Amino acid sequence: MTVAEDITRHAVRRVIERAGAEMALLGRTADAFVDLTAGVFDRVTHATAVDDLHRLGVRQSPDAEINWDAEEQLSRKASRPFFVTDYPKGSRGFYDREDPAAPGLLRNFDLLAPEGFGELASGSEREFEYARLVARMRETGENPAKYAWYVEMARDGIPSSAGFGMGAQRLTRYIAGLDAIWQATAYPKLPGVVSP
């Protein structure tokens, strides 16, 4: 999470330093990122996020991944990016590692941008212990035979690992203050439109 935070902060600072004139053309200034550059990003548990959504009148299952519309609502009330952590077991893939110190919770996160821009990145620790991996597959309804190569690697021993993916267009959309993600894509594909 620290790496995702550092990359986000670094990217924003670089754009402000090197593309101030372009940002001004888009109606964005360094003032929009004052909260982002000051201090560490907040961390909110999935359970707290769901409670916040319910207070906002947004329907969200406490056992499911937070959907895009709900993420947008959460991010609208924030002034800086923040992490949603501790998703419940079963809300995400079998490969997300359950926290040994907090059974029922996954060791993962989503990084949400403020102002309604939603998710920038998602990451987790990966399950690497053979028995736990097979048990998680069965719990989620996956057939271990379908992932024989993966199960075999785990049986032979794979190292623990963690990582995240950050959407370049999502980050660009947030920094530039664009209305839609296709506007941050060099060659957008829009249903029914040959060329935007």
C-alpha positions in Angstrom: 0.0 0.0 0.0 2.9 2.3 0.7 4.3 1.7 -2.8 0.9 2.5 -4.4 0.6 5.6 -2.3 4.1 6.8 -3.2 3.6 6.2 -6.9 0.3 8.2 -6.8 1.9 11.0 -4.9 5.0 11.1 -7.1 2.9 11.0 -10.4 0.8 13.9 -9.2 3.8 16.0 -8.1 5.5 15.4 -11.4 2.5 16.4 -13.4 2.1 19.6 -11.3 5.8 20.4 -11.8 6.0 19.6 -15.5 2.6 20.2 -16.9 1.1 23.2 -15.0 0.1 25.0 -18.2 -1.7 21.9 -19.6 -3.4 21.4 -16.2 -4.6 25.0 -16.3 -6.1 24.4 -19.7 -8.1 21.5 -18.2 -9.2 23.6 -15.3 -7.0 21.8 -12.7 -4.5 23.5 -10.5 -2.1 22.3 -7.8 -4.7 23.4 -5.3 -6.7 20.4 -6.2 -4.0 18.2 -4.8 -3.0 19.9 -1.5 -4.6 17.3 0.6 -3.0 14.5 -1.4 0.5 15.7 -0.9 0.2 16.3 2.8 0.6 13.2 5.0 -0.3 9.5 4.5 -3.5 8.3 2.8 -6.3 7.3 5.2 -7.2 3.6 5.6 -10.8 2.5 6.0 -11.9 -1.0 6.5 -14.5 -2.6 4.2 -16.9 -2.8 7.1 -16.6 0.9 7.9 -17.0 1.7 4.2 -20.2 -0.3 4.0 -21.5 1.4 7.1 -20.7 4.8 5.5 -22.5 3.7 2.4 -25.6 2.7 4.3 -25.6 6.1 6.1 -25.5 7.7 2.6 -28.5 5.5 1.6 -26.5 3.4 -0.8 -27.3 -0.3 -0.9 -24.1 -2.4 -0.4 -23.8 -6.0 0.8 -21.4 -6.3 3.8 -20.2 -9.6 2.2 -19.5 -8.4 -1.3 -16.9 -6.3 -3.1 -17.9 -2.7 -3.2 -19.3 -2.0 -6.6 -18.3 0.9 -8.9 -21.3 3.2 -8.1 -20.7 2.7 -4.4 -17.0 3.4 -4.7 -17.9 6.6 -6.6 -20.2 7.6 -3.7 -17.5 6.9 -1.1 -14.9 8.9 -3.1 -17.2 11.9 -3.5 -17.0 12.6 0.2 -13.2 12.4 0.3 -10.7 15.2 -0.3 -7.7 12.9 -0.8 -7.1 9.3 -1.9 -7.7 6.6 0.6 -7.5 2.8 1.0 -10.3 0.4 1.6 -8.9 -2.6 3.4 -9.9 -5.9 5.0 -12.5 -7.2 2.5 -14.4 -10.1 3.8 -13.4 -13.6 2.8 -15.6 -14.7 -0.1 -15.9 -11.2 -1.6 -12.9 -11.7 -3.8 -11.0 -14.4 -5.6 -9.7 -17.6 -4.0 -6.1 -16.4 -4.5 -6.4 -13.4 -2.1 -4.8 -14.5 1.1 -6.9 -14.7 4.3 -5.3 -12.8 7.2 -4.0 -15.5 9.6 -4.3 -13.0 12.5 -7.9 -12.0 11.5 -9.8 -15.0 10.1 -12.5 -14.1 7.7 -10.7 -11.0 6.4 -8.5 -10.8 3.3 -5.1 -9.1 3.2 -6.0 -6.8 0.3 -7.0 -3.2 -0.6 -8.5 -0.8 -3.1 -7.1 2.7 -3.5 -9.8 5.2 -4.2 -9.3 8.7 -5.6 -11.4 11.6 -4.1 -14.0 13.7 -5.8 -16.0 10.8 -7.2 -13.2 9.4 -9.4 -13.3 6.0 -7.8 -10.8 3.2 -7.9 -7.2 3.9 -8.9 -5.5 0.6 -7.8 -6.3 -2.8 -6.3 -3.9 -5.2 -4.7 -3.5 -8.1 -2.3 -1.3 -10.7 -0.8 -1.6 -14.0 -2.7 -2.3 -17.3 -1.1 0.7 -19.5 -1.4 0.1 -22.4 1.0 -1.2 -25.5 -0.8 -3.8 -26.6 1.7 -5.2 -23.2 2.2 -5.3 -22.5 -1.5 -7.2 -25.7 -2.3 -9.6 -25.0 0.6 -10.2 -21.5 -0.7 -10.9 -22.8 -4.2 -13.5 -25.2 -2.8 -15.1 -22.5 -0.7 -15.5 -20.2 -3.7 -16.9 -23.0 -5.9 -13.8 -23.3 -8.1 -12.6 -26.7 -9.3 -9.0 -27.2 -8.3 -8.5 -29.4 -11.4 -9.2 -26.3 -13.5 -6.1 -24.7 -12.0 -4.0 -27.8 -11.9 -0.8 -26.0 -12.9 -1.3 -23.5 -10.1 -2.2 -26.1 -7.5 0.9 -28.1 -8.5 3.1 -25.1 -8.1 1.7 -24.5 -4.7 2.2 -28.1 -3.7 5.9 -27.9 -4.8 6.2 -24.6 -2.9 5.9 -21.0 -4.1 7.1 -18.0 -2.2 4.7 -15.6 -0.6 4.0 -12.6 -2.8 1.9 -9.4 -2.9 1.2 -6.8 -5.5 -1.2 -4.4 -7.0 -2.4 -3.0 -10.4 -2.9 0.7 -11.0 -4.9 1.9 -13.9 -2.9 4.4 -16.0 -6.1 5.8 -17.6 -7.8 6.0 -14.2 -4.9 7.9 -12.7 -4.8 10.2 -15.7 -8.5 10.8 -15.5 -8.2 11.8 -11.8 -5.2 14.1 -12.3 -6.7 15.8 -15.3 -10.2 16.0 -13.8 -11.8 14.3 -16.8 -15.4 13.3 -16.9 -14.9 9.8 -18.3 -12.1 7.2 -18.6 -12.3 7.1 -22.4 -11.1 10.7 -22.4 -7.8 9.5 -20.8 -7.3 6.8 -23.4 -5.3 7.4 -26.6 -7.5 5.2 -28.7 -10.8 4.8 -26.9 -13.2 2.1 -27.9 -16.8 3.3 -27.5 -19.8 1.1 -28.3 -21.4 2.2 -31.6 -18.8 4.9 -32.3 -16.1 4.3 -34.9 -14.0 7.4 -33.8 -14.7 9.9 -31.0 
